[in-house]
Each structure stands twice: as structure tokens, then as C-alpha cells.
Amino acid sequence: MPKTVIFDFDGTLVYSRPLAIQLFNDFADKYGYRKISDDEVEYLSTLSIPDRLKALKCPMYKLPMLLIDMKKKYKKDVATLGSVAGIREVLGDLKKNGATIGILSSNYKENIRSFLELNQIDAFDFVFTASNIFGKDKAILRLMKDKGISPSEMLYVGDELRDIEACNKIHVPCVAVTWGFEAQELLVSANPQYIIHEPVEICNIIKECST
């Protein structure tokens, strides 16, 4: 039975896709890639991050510095973000039933803390951050070691292909959500243990695991 539920932040807890697109476009001139147009957002959501960057003519080697710039500017716009509909109730239900809940993200801890404070969300037991966007399996392992969690005691909730791939690599059950940036067909291709369309389904999964 999962005793700890770990949430990704952007796209999973907070609906940040419009802001992510805006920030990506803001730095297009600086890094020399193509901006995302409104009519291609859904298509791009069906692509992995490397293929998405290739389509936008953004070399992979530019990604680390681009992400640093985006996360710095993110802090100024975090007040415009709201939590995913229904997630507050789910967090409350998880806490009421004795679960430990945390956040694992590549975003800056201060950005996450600012969002939680602005939205008056105090349900999380910890926030764990990792800077390597493609090393999420290692980040999850570090979190598990730090918190003394075994794979069988944990449930990871995320919205990206890389979340699922990381969890499968280290045998951690993964819940893929369809309300983030990446399309359902892309998520399904990675074979997550669960795929959900509404936050309340997380509670249903926990209950199923308990029976």
C-alpha cells in the first residue's frame, strides 16, 4: 500500500502550460529558436521533449541555460497561476487518510513555495527539487533515500513522458495525468501503471491499493 504520494509540480498540481509557452516564447530571440504558435500547441504535446525542441529548432545543448532563464522569470509570474481544479480536495483527503505527501520538481523551491503560499496550500510534508531535467529517476532515488521510502510504499503522480520512464526504470508505481502539457497518446506509449483524467481518481487508486 502506498504510504507516500509524490507529485510533480508544473502541469500536475498547477496548470502552468500557458505560462510555460509564454516564457519559452519570451526567450526565442535570445536563444535563436522558433516561437510556439497557438495552432501547434496540441501537436507539440504529442512529441517527446527532444522531438519538440527539434521541431522548434532549439538545440538540446541550449536547454539548460534556457530553463534557468525561464525559472528565474517564472518567479515574477507565479502569482498568475492557479491550482488544478479538484487538487485541493484530493490533498485534503490524502492527509485525512494518513498519507505523507510531497513534491518533486525541477523548478526552483522558492517558486514552488511562493505558489503554495499564494494559494494557501499547506498540505505538503516536503518539497524536494532536482535540477537535471532528464535525470528524474536519480532524483526519485535520492528522495527515497533521503526520506526512507521503498518503491512499494510510494506512488508518483506526474504529467510527462519522462516521469513515467523514470518510474518504470526504478520500479516505482506511476500515475500519469492527462491535464498537463503532454498528450494522452504520448503518456500511454510509456506504459504507466495508471492513467487518470481527474484528480479524484488518485484517491480511488489509493483505496484500491488498500483493499
Secondary structure as GFF3:
##gff-version 3
##sequence-region A 1 211
A	DSSP	beta_strand	4	7	.	.	.	ID=ss1
A	DSSP	alpha_helix	17	26	.	.	.	ID=ss2
A	DSSP	alpha_helix	28	31	.	.	.	ID=ss3
A	DSSP	three_ten_helix	38	40	.	.	.	ID=ss4
A	DSSP	alpha_helix	41	44	.	.	.	ID=ss5
A	DSSP	alpha_helix	49	55	.	.	.	ID=ss6
A	DSSP	three_ten_helix	60	62	.	.	.	ID=ss7
A	DSSP	alpha_helix	63	77	.	.	.	ID=ss8
A	DSSP	three_ten_helix	78	80	.	.	.	ID=ss9
A	DSSP	alpha_helix	87	96	.	.	.	ID=ss10
A	DSSP	beta_strand	100	105	.	.	.	ID=ss11
A	DSSP	alpha_helix	109	118	.	.	.	ID=ss12
A	DSSP	beta_strand	126	129	.	.	.	ID=ss13
A	DSSP	alpha_helix	136	147	.	.	.	ID=ss14
A	DSSP	three_ten_helix	151	153	.	.	.	ID=ss15
A	DSSP	beta_strand	154	158	.	.	.	ID=ss16
A	DSSP	alpha_helix	161	169	.	.	.	ID=ss17
A	DSSP	beta_strand	174	177	.	.	.	ID=ss18
A	DSSP	alpha_helix	184	188	.	.	.	ID=ss19
A	DSSP	beta_strand	194	196	.	.	.	ID=ss20
A	DSSP	alpha_helix	200	210	.	.	.	ID=ss21
###
